[in-house]
Amino acid sequence: MIILLAYLFYFVAASASPLQRRWLATKRDGGGQIAFAFQTMAIVAIFGLGLLFFFPFAITGSVARLIALAFVAGFCGAGFFVFSYSAQKHVDAGLTTLLMNVYTPVTIIIATIFLHEGLRPLQIIGALLLFISILLISKKHRLGRFRFDKYFWMMLFSGVLLGVALSAERALMKTTGFAAGTLISWWAQAISLGVAALIFKSHTTYTVRESVITGALKFLQALSWVLLLLVIGNLSVVSAVTTFKVVVIFVAAALLLNERDDLPRKIFGSVVALAGLLLMK
């Protein structure tokens, strides 16, 4: 029953957050995406302190390793927010979710390089299916057969950065425990975004209410993911089941955001992507 509730929580939270972000981006341009991303992640990090009431907090392992992993999680996590938020207004919610799933082959590549886990043939086929589905769905962003506009590349790159950030976050959890690893990752991302906002003097006109709602939904999405990992205890199983979110987002975006252009192509592409993602587990 707990496992079923954990999966239900994930699908609701992981669908609501990107849909709300897409709706807000198309509703009006608040500008200052770095500042807005910082506000969002700061709320996630602050809400995350609630984990301390339920899970033990302890710093263990090499301090140098923790600092290095925190830097990677912070830098790549911040990059993910900046690029994805900047492109969100111009990329459909479904395609955004699909491009975010590029993190799957990225994490496999990281495991191959650093953990010496060789790529299996099915994983290679799965990666190819994922990229084929991206080509099928990204019609309006094409400038040529294999040329795309900058918003496509920004969203794709943000997916790559997400893969690196999630790998670092997972490594932090394994090194120093669930609560400490999660909070170190979240706070590192918030601090990195804060520094970036100061450097680039970024200011947003999104209201406090919009920032709080966006941050709260992002927190629920992040929390649902880490709790699912904690409950299931198997990253491969969790990743395999949660890939169904790709289809859910496409259908929800069509119904709620009226993003129905080339809908049959999008549904077919999402099914191809789902097959590819399942093969990569």
Summary of the structure (lengths in Angstrom):
residues: 281
radius of gyration: 18.1
end to end distance: 24.2
largest distance: 53.3
contacts: 958
relative contact order: 0.22
helix: 80%
strand: 1%
